[in-house]
Amino acid sequence: METDSRKIVDNILSDMAELNDWISIADATGANGKNSFDATYDDVVAILSAVKNFSAVTLGKLGGGFHDLPDSWSPREIASEVFSSPDPTAEMMEFWIRELEDPQR
C-alpha cells in the first residue's frame, strides 16, 4: 500500500482518469496497491488523510444522491464508521472521491 500522500492522490486521480468517473474508498485502496477486502483501518485513514489534505479532490457520501461531506469531516471518524460496519468493503462503497473541478451529479 502506498504511504506517500501526494502519490496516493496521484494514484486516485489516475484511476479516475482511466475510468472517467469518481471512485469509492474501496477503489482508492486498490489504486494504491491494497485490495479493499484486505485494507486495514490504517490503510483507509492514509487514503482519507491524503484526500483531506489535497485540494484537488473531496469526499462525499451517497444517500438520496451524492453529497460532499462538510469540511469538518475526520479521516479517523470515517474509517471508524467503515470498520464498525458488518461489511466494511460495502461501507467503503458508500463514500466517493471526486475531483473538485468535476460538478456534482
PAMARLUM-300347 format. One record per atom (N, C-alpha, C): residue in three letters; y negated, x negated, z negated. Coordinates in steps of 0.1 Angstrom, whole numbers, plus 5000, padded with zeros to 4 digits. Layout:
BEGIN
AlaYXZ ...
//
This chain:
BEGIN
Met501249925000 Met500050005000 Met498849915000 Glu497849945009 Glu496649875010 Glu495849894997 Thr495149794992 Thr494349804980 Thr492849774982 Asp492449714993 Asp491049694995 Asp490449825000 Ser489349864993 Ser488749994995 Ser488250005009 Arg487549905015 Arg487049905028 Arg488149925038 Lys489249855036 Lys490449865046 Lys491050005044 Ile491150055032 Ile491650195030 Ile490850295039 Val489550285038 Val488750375046 Val488850355060 Asp488850225065 Asp489050195079 Asp490450255084 Asn491450245076 Asn492750295080 Asn492750445081 Ile491950515072 Ile491850655072 Ile491050695085 Leu489950625088 Leu489150655100 Leu489950635112 Ser490850535112 Ser491650505124 Ser492650615126 Asp493250665115 Asp494250775116 Asp493550905121 Met492350925116 Met491651045120 Met491251035135 Ala490850915140 Ala490550905154 Ala491850925162 Glu492950865158 Glu494150885166 Glu494651025166 Leu494451105155 Leu494851245155 Leu493751335160 Asn492551285161 Asn491351365164 Asn491251485155 Asp491451465142 Asp491451565132 Asp491251505118 Trp490951585109 Trp490951545095 Trp492351515090 Ile492451435079 Ile493751405073 Ile493751445058 Ser494951475053 Ser495151505039 Ser495351375031 Ile495351395018 Ile495651275009 Ile496951225013 Ala497951315016 Ala499351265019 Ala499251185032 Asp498451225042 Asp498351145054 Asp497651015051 Ala496651015042 Ala495950895039 Ala496850785032 Thr497750835024 Thr498650735018 Thr499550675029 Gly499950755039 Gly500750705050 Gly499950605058 Ala498750635061 Ala497850545069 Ala497650415062 Asn497950405049 Asn497750285041 Asn499050225036 Gly500150255043 Gly501350185040 Gly502250245030 Lys502050375025 Lys502950425015 Lys503250575019 Asn504550605020 Asn504950735022 Asn504550825011 Ser503950945014 Ser503451035003 Ser504451064993 Phe505751074997 Phe506851104987 Phe507050994977 Asp506650874981 Asp506750754972 Asp505450714965 Ala504350784969 Ala503050754963 Ala502950774948 Thr502350684941 Thr502150694927 Thr500750754924 Tyr500550784911 Tyr499250824906 Tyr498250714910 Asp498550584907 Asp497650474910 Asp497350464925 Asp498350494934 Asp498050494948 Asp497050594952 Val497250714947 Val496350824950 Val494950794945 Val494850744933 Val493550704927 Val492850604936 Ala493550504941 Ala493050404950 Ala492450464963 Ile493250564969 Ile492750634981 Ile491450714977 Leu491550784967 Leu490450874963 Leu489150794959 Ser489350684952 Ser488250594948 Ser487550544961 Ala488350494970 Ala487750444983 Ala486950554990 Val487550674991 Val486850784997 Val485550814990 Lys485550824977 Lys484450854969 Lys483350744971 Asn483650624972 Asn482750514973 Asn482150484986 Phe482650544997 Phe482150515010 Phe481550645016 Ser480350635021 Ser479550745026 Ser480050805039 Ala480950735046 Ala481450785059 Ala482350895058 Val482950915047 Val483951025045 Val483751105032 Thr484351225032 Thr484251305020 Thr485551385018 Leu485751435006 Leu486951505003 Leu486651655001 Gly487551735005 Gly487451885003 Gly488751945001 Lys488752074998 Lys489952144995 Lys490052275002 Leu491252305006 Leu491552435012 Leu491552545002 Gly491152665006 Gly491152774997 Gly490152875002 Gly490552975010 Gly489653065017 Gly488752985026 Gly489352885033 Gly488552795042 Gly488452665035 Phe487852575042 Phe487652435037 Phe486252425030 His486352365018 His485052345011 His485052195006 Asp483852135009 Asp483651995003 Asp483652004988 Leu484251914981 Leu484151904967 Leu482751864963 Pro482251914951 Pro480951874946 Pro480851724944 Asp479751664945 Asp479551514943 Asp480151464930 Ser480251554920 Ser480751504907 Ser482251494906 Trp483051514917 Trp484451504916 Trp484951364912 Ser486051364904 Ser486551234899 Ser487951204905 Pro488051084911 Pro489351044916 Pro490551064906 Arg490351024894 Arg491351044884 Arg491751194881 Glu490651274881 Glu490951414878 Glu491751484890 Ile491351444902 Ile492051494914 Ile493551444914 Ala493651314911 Ala495051264911 Ala495851324900 Ser495251354888 Ser495951424877 Ser496351564882 Glu495451634889 Glu495751764894 Glu496951754904 Val496951654913 Val498051634922 Val499351614915 Phe499351524905 Phe500651494899 Phe501051584887 Ser500251684884 Ser500651784875 Ser501351904882 Ser501251904895 Ser501952004903 Ser503451974904 Pro504252084904 Pro505652064906 Pro506051994919 Asp505152004929 Asp505351934942 Asp504051854945 Pro503951734940 Pro502751654943 Pro502451634958 Thr503451614966 Thr503151594980 Thr502551724986 Ala503051834983 Ala502451964988 Ala500951974983 Glu500751934970 Glu499351944965 Glu498451844972 Met498951734976 Met498151634984 Met497751694997 Met498551795002 Met498251855015 Met497151965013 Glu496751995001 Glu495652084999 Glu494252024999 Phe494251884998 Phe492951814998 Phe492851735012 Trp491751755018 Trp491551695031 Trp490351605031 Ile490451495039 Ile489351395041 Ile488751415054 Arg487451425055 Arg486751445068 Arg485651345069 Glu485251305081 Glu484051225083 Glu482851315081 Leu481851255075 Leu480651335072 Leu479951375084 Glu480151305095 Glu479451345108 Glu480151465114 Asp481451495110 Asp482251595115 Asp481851735108 Pro481351835116 Pro480951955109 Pro482152025103 Gln481952095092 Gln483052175086 Gln483452285096 Arg484752305096 Arg485352405105 Arg485352535098 
//
